[in-house]
Amino acid sequence: IGREAFARWLDYVAALKGEDLLRFKALVHVAEQPDAPMVVHGVQHVFHPPITLAGWPSADRRSRLVFIVRGIPRQIIENTLCKFAAVSRAAIQRSAA
């Protein structure tokens, strides 16, 4: 995911649904730095500055986004991710939860 596109998407989600975004955390494969993942976390409208790790914790280099929300349908998150961060729908894998 491009860094700017991801930041734009996250700003959009926080502005649109921030009070219902109870917790968010992510390990992101950033296109501009594929060997150094970015860690992001926040609560509602408050996000900590992203941290860039020195390397991946394992051989799996997929981005992982975890949401704890109140009343935000998964489809809204997926649709906005595809639209604002230019992520293909085929690239989205859902967890069992």
C-alpha positions in Angstrom: 0.0 0.0 0.0 1.4 3.4 -0.8 2.2 5.5 2.3 0.2 8.6 1.2 -2.8 6.6 0.0 -2.9 4.7 3.3 -2.6 7.9 5.3 -5.4 9.5 3.2 -7.7 6.4 3.8 -7.0 6.4 7.5 -7.7 10.1 7.8 -11.0 9.5 5.9 -12.1 6.6 8.2 -11.2 8.5 11.3 -13.1 11.6 10.2 -16.1 9.7 9.0 -16.4 7.0 11.7 -13.9 8.0 14.4 -16.2 7.9 17.4 -17.2 4.3 16.5 -13.6 3.2 15.8 -12.9 1.9 19.3 -9.5 0.5 18.4 -7.3 0.1 15.3 -3.9 -1.5 14.9 -2.0 -2.4 11.8 1.2 -3.8 10.4 1.4 -2.3 6.9 3.5 -3.4 3.9 4.4 0.1 2.5 5.1 0.1 -1.2 7.9 2.7 -0.8 9.7 0.6 1.9 8.9 -3.1 1.3 11.6 -4.3 3.8 10.5 -2.1 6.6 6.8 -2.5 7.7 4.9 0.4 9.3 3.1 0.0 12.6 0.0 2.1 13.2 -2.5 2.2 16.1 -5.1 4.4 17.4 -8.4 4.9 19.3 -11.3 6.8 17.9 -9.9 10.0 16.4 -6.5 9.7 18.1 -3.7 8.0 16.2 -0.1 7.6 17.4 2.6 8.6 14.9 3.4 5.6 12.7 6.5 3.6 13.5 8.7 2.0 10.9 10.2 -1.3 12.0 13.7 -2.3 10.9 12.4 -5.5 9.4 9.5 -7.9 9.2 8.8 -10.1 12.3 8.4 -13.2 10.0 8.6 -14.2 6.3 4.9 -13.2 5.9 4.9 -9.7 4.5 1.2 -9.2 4.1 -0.4 -6.1 5.7 -2.6 -6.8 8.7 -5.3 -4.5 9.9 -7.3 -5.1 13.0 -10.5 -3.2 13.9 -12.6 -3.1 17.0 -15.7 -1.1 16.1 -19.1 -0.2 17.2 -21.7 -0.4 14.4 -19.4 0.0 11.4 -20.1 -2.7 8.8 -17.0 -4.6 7.5 -18.1 -3.7 3.9 -17.7 0.0 4.6 -14.1 -0.5 5.8 -13.3 -2.7 2.8 -15.0 -0.4 0.3 -13.1 2.7 1.5 -9.8 0.8 1.6 -10.3 -0.2 -2.0 -11.3 3.3 -3.1 -8.9 5.5 -1.1 -5.9 3.3 -0.6 -6.1 1.7 -4.1 -6.2 -1.9 -2.6 -7.7 -4.5 -4.9 -10.7 -6.4 -3.5 -9.0 -9.6 -4.3 -6.1 -8.7 -2.0 -8.5 -8.5 1.0 -8.5 -11.7 3.1 -10.9 -11.9 6.0 -10.2 -13.4 9.3 -12.5 -16.0 10.9 -13.9 -13.4 13.3 
